[in-house]
Every structure is written in structure tokens, then in C-alpha cells.
Amino acid sequence: MAFLFSSLDFQPDEGRLVLSVPALDFDNAPDLMAQFLSHIGASANETQTDADIHTWLVDFEGCRLMLRAEHYSAAMWLETLDGAGNEELAFLANWLGKSL
């Protein structure tokens, strides 16, 4: 099954790639996050769940990124850590953008 998102927004100055995921809610966020990681070939190293946000430390092609999901905004986003990872986010933005 392909990962379903309705739009994406690459914000290179902020080191962020935001996906709009209309089906996202608090309960299904971990499943959708795992599906997204599988889709891009990444893996979760650590996971954390707070009152309104899920945060996962992930590895994509040897690059550490933070994946977050918030049900209020129906959004999931990848963030760079310590300024590293913009090339990987640019690649993902381009590749995922072809799916729209």
C-alpha cells in the first residue's frame, strides 16, 4: 500500500519537510508514521508519544532526522538535526513530489 498524503512543503531554511496527511489522527499516527518510514526506506531508532504529538528519531540513508506527527494539524514532518540533512530532505521532497 502506498503512503497517502495530499501535499508537501519543503522548507529548506527551517530544515523541514511537511506532509499533509488528512487521515492522520492521534491513534493511527504510529501506524502512518511506520508506513511512511517503510515507504521512504527509513527506520525509527527512538520513539516518544506526548499529549498531542508523536516524535521519532529516524535514520534515512545514514542521516539522523526527527519525524513528528500532530493530529490537530493533520501533518507529519521531517526535521533536520544540527543543520545536517537538508540534501536528504531535498531529495525526499523531489521524489515524493512526483507522487502528487
C-alpha positions in Angstrom: 0.0 0.0 0.0 1.3 3.4 -0.9 1.7 6.1 1.7 -1.2 8.7 1.2 -0.6 12.4 1.6 -2.3 15.3 -0.1 0.5 17.9 -0.2 4.1 18.6 0.8 6.0 21.7 1.7 9.8 21.7 1.7 11.1 24.4 3.9 14.9 24.3 3.4 15.6 27.4 5.6 13.9 25.7 8.5 15.3 22.2 7.7 11.8 20.8 7.4 9.7 18.8 5.0 6.0 18.9 5.9 3.4 16.4 4.6 -0.3 17.0 4.9 -1.9 13.7 5.9 -5.7 14.1 6.0 -6.3 10.6 7.5 -4.0 11.3 10.5 -5.4 11.2 14.0 -3.7 10.6 17.3 -4.5 6.8 17.4 -3.3 6.0 13.9 -0.3 8.2 13.9 2.2 5.5 14.8 0.9 3.3 12.0 1.0 6.1 9.5 4.5 7.1 10.6 5.7 3.5 10.3 4.1 3.3 6.8 5.8 6.5 5.8 9.2 5.2 7.0 8.7 2.0 5.1 7.8 3.9 2.0 11.0 6.0 2.1 13.2 3.2 3.3 14.0 4.7 6.7 13.9 3.2 10.2 13.0 4.5 13.7 15.7 4.5 16.3 13.7 6.0 19.2 10.0 6.9 19.7 8.2 9.2 22.1 4.5 10.0 22.5 3.3 13.1 24.2 -0.1 14.6 24.8 -0.6 15.8 21.3 2.5 14.9 19.2 4.4 11.8 18.3 8.2 12.2 17.9 10.5 9.7 16.3 14.3 9.8 15.8 14.8 8.2 12.4 17.7 7.1 10.2 17.4 7.8 6.5 20.4 6.8 4.4 22.7 7.2 7.4 21.3 10.7 8.2 19.5 11.2 11.5 16.2 13.1 11.2 13.3 13.8 13.5 9.9 12.7 12.4 6.9 14.3 14.1 3.2 13.9 13.7 0.5 16.1 15.1 -3.2 15.2 14.7 -4.5 18.7 15.2 -2.9 19.9 12.0 -3.2 16.5 10.3 0.5 16.9 9.5 3.6 14.9 9.6 7.1 16.4 9.1 10.7 15.5 9.0 13.2 17.9 10.6 17.0 18.1 10.3 19.1 17.8 13.4 22.0 20.1 14.0 21.7 21.6 10.5 22.6 18.3 8.7 20.2 16.6 6.4 18.9 19.3 4.0 20.2 17.3 1.0 18.3 14.3 2.1 15.1 16.4 2.7 15.5 18.0 -0.8 15.8 14.5 -2.3 12.7 13.3 -0.5 10.8 16.5 -1.4 11.6 15.9 -5.1 10.9 12.2 -5.0 7.7 12.4 -3.0 6.5 15.4 -5.1 6.4 13.1 -8.1 3.7 11.1 -6.3 1.3 14.0 -6.2 
